[in-house]
Amino acid sequence: MPKLGGIVQELKTERDRAQLQVDRLNAALAALHSVGNRSARTQKSRVAKRRRPMSVAARKRIAAAQRARWAKWKAAHRKK
């Protein structure tokens, strides 16, 4: 039976090798991500931008239109 100390050492070596490969992959992904997003806004500016508030009247119109769409869909599917 092989000695457990040798097996443990081999596993540790393999773990270190795999960790190094993961670190290299992460670095490559980070480099590609930064190149691909040059024209995009930064994360900070995206978070800082706020959406424009919608008026109560606009929300009511949108809700009424959605209810009409659902009613039309339900009516079409009841007949089948």
C-alpha positions as CSV (number, residue, x, y, z in Angstrom):
1,M,0.0,0.0,0.0
2,P,1.5,3.4,-1.0
3,K,2.3,5.9,1.8
4,L,-0.4,8.4,2.4
5,G,2.1,11.2,2.9
6,G,3.2,10.9,-0.8
7,I,-0.4,10.9,-2.0
8,V,-1.3,13.9,0.1
9,Q,1.8,15.8,-1.2
10,E,0.8,15.0,-4.8
11,L,-2.8,16.2,-4.2
12,K,-1.4,19.4,-2.7
13,T,0.8,19.9,-5.7
14,E,-2.1,19.3,-8.1
15,R,-4.3,21.7,-6.1
16,D,-1.6,24.4,-6.3
17,R,-1.3,23.9,-10.1
18,A,-5.0,24.1,-10.6
19,Q,-5.2,27.2,-8.4
20,L,-2.5,28.9,-10.6
21,Q,-4.5,28.0,-13.7
22,V,-7.7,29.4,-12.2
23,D,-5.8,32.7,-11.4
24,R,-4.5,32.9,-14.9
25,L,-8.0,32.3,-16.3
26,N,-9.5,35.0,-14.0
27,A,-6.8,37.5,-15.2
28,A,-7.5,36.7,-18.8
29,L,-11.2,37.2,-18.3
30,A,-10.7,40.5,-16.5
31,A,-8.5,41.7,-19.3
32,L,-11.1,40.7,-22.0
33,H,-13.9,42.3,-19.9
34,S,-12.0,45.6,-19.7
35,V,-11.3,45.6,-23.5
36,G,-14.9,44.7,-24.4
37,N,-16.4,47.4,-22.2
38,R,-14.4,50.4,-23.2
39,S,-17.3,52.2,-24.8
40,A,-19.7,51.2,-22.0
41,R,-20.4,53.5,-19.1
42,T,-18.5,52.6,-15.9
43,Q,-20.3,50.7,-13.2
44,K,-20.3,53.8,-10.9
45,S,-22.1,56.0,-13.4
46,R,-24.7,53.3,-14.1
47,V,-25.5,53.1,-10.4
48,A,-25.7,56.8,-10.0
49,K,-28.2,57.3,-12.8
50,R,-31.8,57.4,-11.6
51,R,-34.9,56.5,-13.6
52,R,-37.4,59.3,-14.3
53,P,-40.5,59.0,-12.2
54,M,-43.7,58.1,-13.9
55,S,-46.8,60.1,-13.3
56,V,-49.9,58.6,-11.8
57,A,-51.9,59.2,-14.9
58,A,-49.3,57.4,-17.0
59,R,-49.3,54.4,-14.7
60,K,-53.1,54.3,-14.9
61,R,-53.0,54.4,-18.7
62,I,-50.4,51.6,-18.8
63,A,-52.5,49.5,-16.3
64,A,-55.6,50.0,-18.3
65,A,-53.9,49.0,-21.6
66,Q,-52.5,45.9,-19.9
67,R,-55.9,44.9,-18.5
68,A,-57.4,45.3,-22.0
69,R,-54.7,43.1,-23.5
70,W,-55.3,40.4,-20.9
71,A,-59.1,40.6,-21.5
72,K,-58.6,40.2,-25.2
73,W,-56.3,37.2,-24.7
74,K,-58.6,35.6,-22.2
75,A,-61.6,36.1,-24.5
76,A,-59.7,34.5,-27.4
77,H,-58.7,31.5,-25.4
78,R,-62.1,30.9,-23.8
79,K,-63.6,30.1,-27.2
80,K,-61.1,27.4,-28.0
